[in-house]
Amino acid sequence: MTHSVVNSFSSGTLPSYKNPPVNEVVCGMRFDPSNKLRVTHIGLLWNKFSADYPIVKHASPIASAKGEILIDTATGMPLPRVWFINKSDDQLVQFQIDRFYFNWRRRQSDYPRYDHVIENFESVRSTIVAFFLKFKLGELKPIEYELSYINHIPKGQGWNTIDDLSKIFSDFLWKKTRKRFLPNPGKIAWQTEFPLPEKKGHLIVNLKQATRTEDKVPLLVLELKTRGIGESTSKEAIREWFDLAHEWIVRGFTDLTTSEIQKIWELEENV
C-alpha cells in the first residue's frame, strides 16, 4: 500500500499527526551505579523535585540487562525504584540507583510533543547531575539512553478483528486459503529490531494485544523503543542522540502504518 508521507521523507521534514495514538512517552538514561548512594539520598533528591512532583510512590526495581536486580551489598536487600509524580498525574520522574526516566502519560491532556518531553528530560538530568556532585556521589556516567513511544489503538479505531491488521500495518497479512490447516489467529504478538545509523543503537518495535483498564476495550499496543548511546557524553551529544532516536521513531511509525489509518490520526501533509 502506498504511503502518503513519501514527500515528508524526501523533504527532510518529519511526519506529524494532529491526533496521534500515543499514550505514553519514556525518556531516560541508564548509568554506572554509585556505591556511595544510600536510601536517605533518595529522600534528599525528592526535595529537589517536590515543587513540581509532590507525589511519591514506590515501584518494583527494574532488572539490569542481564536480568539482575541490584541489591544493597551491606544488607542484601533490593534497592528501590521511586516515582515522583506531578499533581495532574500525567508526568513523573523515575529514579533507581542505575537509571532515571522522565515520563509523559496520557490523562486528560493531549500529547505535548517531543520538545516538551526532551526539555523536561534535560531538566531532570541537570538536577540529578548537580545532586550527585553536591553529595559527592561520583560522576553520572551514561551507559545507555532510551526513548520509547507507547501507542494505544483501541478496537473501533480502524480495526475490529485481527483480520483488519492489514488496514493498520503495511507488513501484516494473514493469507486465507482453502488449503490452510490453521484458522485465523486469535491473538498476535510481534517484535522486530532495526539498527540505528553509525552503530548508535537499535529501534525495537513491539506489537501486542491488551485490554484498556478503565472500560475493558480491546487494544493494539504498538511500542517503538530506541536504545543506545553515542560516542560522546556531552550535553550536546546526548541531545543529538535523542533527536536521532525521535526521528527514527516518528519515521518508523509512519513507515509501518498504512495511509488508511493515518487519516484517522490526521497526518499533516505539509508540515
Backbone torsions as a table, in degrees:
resi	resn	phi	psi	omega
1	MET	NA	134.4	-177.2
2	THR	-74.5	131.8	178.5
3	HIS	-87.4	146.5	-177.3
4	SER	-90.3	13.4	-176.6
5	VAL	-114.5	16.3	179.5
6	VAL	-57.5	-39.0	-179.9
7	ASN	-64.5	-36.6	177.9
8	SER	-64.6	-36.9	179.2
9	PHE	-64.7	-46.8	-173.6
10	SER	-73.4	-29.1	-176.3
11	SER	-85.1	-14.2	-179.3
12	GLY	91.5	-10.1	177.3
13	THR	-79.3	148.1	179.5
14	LEU	-83.9	141.5	172.4
15	PRO	-58.5	146.0	-179.8
16	SER	-138.8	143.9	-177.1
17	TYR	-123.5	136.4	176.6
18	LYS	-74.3	-30.0	-175.7
19	ASN	-132.8	63.1	-175.9
20	PRO	-70.4	154.4	-178.5
21	PRO	-85.6	13.2	-175.8
22	VAL	-63.3	130.7	-179.1
23	ASN	-109.0	-25.7	-179.6
24	GLU	-157.2	145.9	174.4
25	VAL	-128.4	134.2	-179.9
26	VAL	-122.4	127.3	-178.3
27	CYS	-133.1	116.6	-173.7
28	GLY	-159.2	-173.2	-174.1
29	MET	-148.0	137.3	172.4
30	ARG	-104.4	140.3	-173.7
31	PHE	-141.3	167.2	176.4
32	ASP	-62.2	124.7	-179.4
33	PRO	-68.1	146.5	178.4
34	SER	-90.7	129.7	177.7
35	ASN	-80.5	1.1	177.6
36	LYS	-100.1	-10.1	-176.8
37	LEU	-74.1	131.0	177.8
38	ARG	-120.6	164.4	-179.1
39	VAL	-58.8	-35.4	179.2
40	THR	-61.5	-29.2	177.7
41	HIS	-64.0	-32.4	-177.7
42	ILE	-64.6	-38.4	175.6
43	GLY	-63.6	-39.6	177.3
44	LEU	-67.5	-35.4	177.4
45	LEU	-64.7	-39.7	179.4
46	TRP	-60.4	-32.4	177.2
47	ASN	-57.3	-30.6	179.8
48	LYS	-74.1	-23.2	-175.5
49	PHE	-109.3	-12.9	-166.3
50	SER	-62.0	-26.4	179.5
51	ALA	-64.0	-38.5	-179.1
52	ASP	-97.9	-24.5	-176.9
53	TYR	-129.8	76.8	-171.4
54	PRO	-78.6	-10.3	-176.1
55	ILE	-102.1	134.6	-178.7
56	VAL	-120.0	134.7	175.4
57	LYS	-137.1	151.0	170.8
58	HIS	-88.0	153.3	175.0
59	ALA	-141.5	157.9	178.7
60	SER	-63.6	137.9	178.8
61	PRO	-60.3	146.5	175.6
62	ILE	-88.8	130.9	-178.9
63	ALA	-70.3	156.6	176.1
64	SER	-71.5	175.9	179.3
65	ALA	-60.1	-25.0	178.6
66	LYS	-89.6	4.2	179.7
67	GLY	84.2	12.8	-178.1
68	GLU	-95.4	143.6	172.7
69	ILE	-96.0	124.1	-179.4
70	LEU	-67.4	138.5	-178.0
71	ILE	-124.6	160.8	173.0
72	ASP	-77.8	120.5	-174.3
73	THR	-65.3	-26.0	-178.5
74	ALA	-75.8	-35.5	-174.9
75	THR	-112.0	-19.2	-175.3
76	GLY	78.5	6.7	-178.1
77	MET	-89.1	145.1	176.2
78	PRO	-61.8	142.1	177.0
79	LEU	-83.2	140.3	-171.2
80	PRO	-77.0	158.9	165.2
81	ARG	-112.4	134.7	-178.3
82	VAL	-121.7	150.7	175.1
83	TRP	-114.3	130.3	169.7
84	PHE	-107.6	116.8	-168.1
85	ILE	-117.7	141.5	177.5
86	ASN	-78.8	170.7	-174.5
87	LYS	-64.6	-34.3	-178.8
88	SER	-83.2	-2.3	173.3
89	ASP	68.0	14.7	-178.0
90	ASP	-107.5	-0.9	177.0
91	GLN	-140.0	141.6	177.7
92	LEU	-151.5	157.5	172.1
93	VAL	-111.4	127.2	173.9
94	GLN	-104.7	136.3	177.5
95	PHE	-135.2	135.0	174.6
96	GLN	-140.9	161.2	-173.2
97	ILE	-55.0	-24.4	-176.5
98	ASP	-119.7	11.0	-177.7
99	ARG	-167.5	161.2	169.6
100	PHE	-147.6	155.5	-179.5
101	TYR	-140.9	148.6	162.1
102	PHE	-108.1	129.8	179.7
103	ASN	-117.8	135.6	159.8
104	TRP	-108.7	137.5	177.0
105	ARG	-138.4	144.2	-174.7
106	ARG	-70.1	126.2	171.3
107	ARG	-124.7	-99.1	176.2
108	GLN	-97.6	-23.0	-174.1
109	SER	-91.1	156.5	175.4
110	ASP	-78.1	161.3	178.3
111	TYR	-59.1	124.2	-174.6
112	PRO	-83.8	4.4	174.5
113	ARG	86.2	162.7	-172.1
114	TYR	-59.8	-40.5	-178.2
115	ASP	-55.2	-41.0	179.5
116	HIS	-63.9	-44.3	-177.9
117	VAL	-64.8	-50.1	-175.0
118	ILE	-68.4	-35.2	178.2
119	GLU	-67.4	-37.4	176.4
120	ASN	-69.1	-39.4	175.8
121	PHE	-59.9	-45.4	-179.0
122	GLU	-63.2	-37.2	177.1
123	SER	-65.4	-42.8	178.0
124	VAL	-62.6	-45.8	179.8
125	ARG	-59.3	-45.9	-180.0
126	SER	-60.0	-40.6	179.2
127	THR	-63.8	-43.5	-178.2
128	ILE	-70.8	-39.6	176.9
129	VAL	-59.8	-46.7	179.4
130	ALA	-63.6	-38.0	179.1
131	PHE	-63.9	-44.9	179.1
132	PHE	-61.1	-40.1	179.3
133	LEU	-67.1	-43.7	-177.4
134	LYS	-61.1	-41.5	-176.1
135	PHE	-99.8	14.7	174.7
136	LYS	52.5	48.4	-179.9
137	LEU	-92.0	0.9	-179.4
138	GLY	100.6	172.4	179.8
139	GLU	-77.7	141.1	177.3
140	LEU	-83.4	98.9	-175.4
141	LYS	-100.1	111.7	-179.1
142	PRO	-64.0	140.7	172.3
143	ILE	-110.5	-36.7	-175.7
144	GLU	-159.7	140.8	172.8
145	TYR	-103.8	157.5	177.9
146	GLU	-144.8	135.9	170.4
147	LEU	-134.5	122.4	-177.0
148	SER	-129.8	139.0	172.4
149	TYR	-118.6	122.6	177.9
150	ILE	-108.1	118.3	-177.4
151	ASN	-107.9	134.9	175.6
152	HIS	-108.8	122.5	179.0
153	ILE	-117.0	97.6	-173.8
154	PRO	-73.8	153.3	174.1
155	LYS	-55.2	136.3	-176.6
156	GLY	99.5	-15.7	177.1
157	GLN	-101.0	76.6	178.4
158	GLY	88.1	-5.7	179.3
159	TRP	-154.0	153.8	174.8
160	ASN	-131.2	-31.3	176.9
161	THR	-134.7	172.0	178.6
162	ILE	-63.4	-23.8	175.6
163	ASP	-58.8	-21.2	-176.4
164	ASP	-89.5	2.6	-176.1
165	LEU	-57.4	-35.4	-178.9
166	SER	-67.8	-15.4	175.9
167	LYS	-78.1	-16.6	-178.3
168	ILE	-107.6	-44.6	-173.8
169	PHE	-114.3	124.6	-174.4
170	SER	-62.4	-28.4	-172.5
171	ASP	-100.3	8.0	179.9
172	PHE	-106.2	124.3	175.2
173	LEU	-154.4	117.9	174.5
174	TRP	-97.5	109.4	-176.3
175	LYS	-76.7	122.3	178.7
176	LYS	-98.0	118.9	175.1
177	THR	-133.3	158.8	-179.4
178	ARG	-66.9	-23.7	-175.2
179	LYS	-87.2	-5.6	-177.1
180	ARG	-70.6	138.1	174.7
181	PHE	-80.3	-44.6	-175.3
182	LEU	-76.3	141.1	173.6
183	PRO	-76.5	179.8	173.3
184	ASN	-59.5	140.1	-179.4
185	PRO	-62.9	145.3	178.1
186	GLY	-87.6	-28.7	179.1
187	LYS	-141.1	156.6	179.6
188	ILE	-131.8	149.3	172.0
189	ALA	-151.7	130.9	-173.9
190	TRP	-145.4	138.6	175.9
191	GLN	-144.9	140.0	175.8
192	THR	-148.2	165.2	-173.0
193	GLU	-136.0	138.3	-179.8
194	PHE	-125.8	135.7	179.4
195	PRO	-75.7	139.3	171.9
196	LEU	-78.3	161.0	179.2
197	PRO	-63.0	152.9	172.5
198	GLU	56.5	31.6	177.2
199	LYS	56.1	37.0	-178.6
200	LYS	-89.7	5.3	177.2
201	GLY	137.5	-155.3	-176.6
202	HIS	-141.7	150.9	168.0
203	LEU	-102.2	120.5	-179.6
204	ILE	-109.3	123.6	-180.0
205	VAL	-109.3	129.3	-177.4
206	ASN	-132.3	127.6	177.3
207	LEU	-122.3	130.1	178.4
208	LYS	-150.3	172.0	177.6
209	GLN	-104.4	151.1	178.6
210	ALA	-154.9	-179.4	177.0
211	THR	-128.4	129.7	180.0
212	ARG	-67.3	130.2	-170.8
213	THR	-62.8	-46.1	-169.6
214	GLU	-71.5	-30.7	-176.4
215	ASP	-132.5	6.8	176.2
216	LYS	63.0	23.2	177.0
217	VAL	-77.4	131.4	177.1
218	PRO	-62.9	143.8	-178.0
219	LEU	-129.4	150.0	158.8
220	LEU	-100.3	125.9	-179.4
221	VAL	-107.4	114.2	179.9
222	LEU	-110.5	112.8	179.3
223	GLU	-109.7	130.1	172.6
224	LEU	-116.4	115.6	-173.4
225	LYS	-124.1	127.3	173.9
226	THR	-107.0	135.2	176.0
227	ARG	-135.9	141.2	177.9
228	GLY	161.6	-163.2	179.8
229	ILE	-162.2	152.1	177.3
230	GLY	-94.5	-177.3	-178.6
231	GLU	-73.3	-34.4	-178.4
232	SER	-108.4	152.3	178.0
233	THR	-114.1	22.0	174.9
234	SER	-68.6	162.1	-180.0
235	LYS	-58.0	-40.9	-178.7
236	GLU	-67.7	-39.8	-179.3
237	ALA	-69.1	-36.0	177.3
238	ILE	-63.4	-44.8	178.8
239	ARG	-63.3	-38.2	178.7
240	GLU	-61.8	-41.1	179.1
241	TRP	-63.4	-45.5	-178.6
242	PHE	-66.8	-35.5	176.5
243	ASP	-63.6	-40.8	176.5
244	LEU	-63.6	-45.1	179.9
245	ALA	-60.4	-41.8	179.1
246	HIS	-63.9	-42.7	178.6
247	GLU	-59.9	-43.7	-178.7
248	TRP	-67.8	-34.6	177.3
249	ILE	-67.3	-47.3	-177.5
250	VAL	-66.2	-47.8	179.9
251	ARG	-68.5	-37.0	178.1
252	GLY	-64.4	-43.6	176.9
253	PHE	-57.8	-44.2	-178.8
254	THR	-70.1	-36.3	179.6
255	ASP	-68.0	-34.0	-176.4
256	LEU	-81.4	-22.5	-174.0
257	THR	-104.5	159.6	-174.4
258	THR	-89.9	159.1	176.9
259	SER	-63.9	-26.3	179.4
260	GLU	-63.4	-48.7	-179.6
261	ILE	-76.1	-27.4	179.2
262	GLN	-65.3	-25.7	175.3
263	LYS	-66.4	-36.7	177.9
264	ILE	-66.5	-37.5	179.1
265	TRP	-84.1	0.4	174.3
266	GLU	60.9	61.4	173.3
267	LEU	-60.1	129.2	177.8
268	GLU	-88.0	124.0	-173.5
269	GLU	-75.1	-37.7	-173.3
270	ASN	-123.8	79.2	-179.9
271	VAL	-110.9	NA	NA
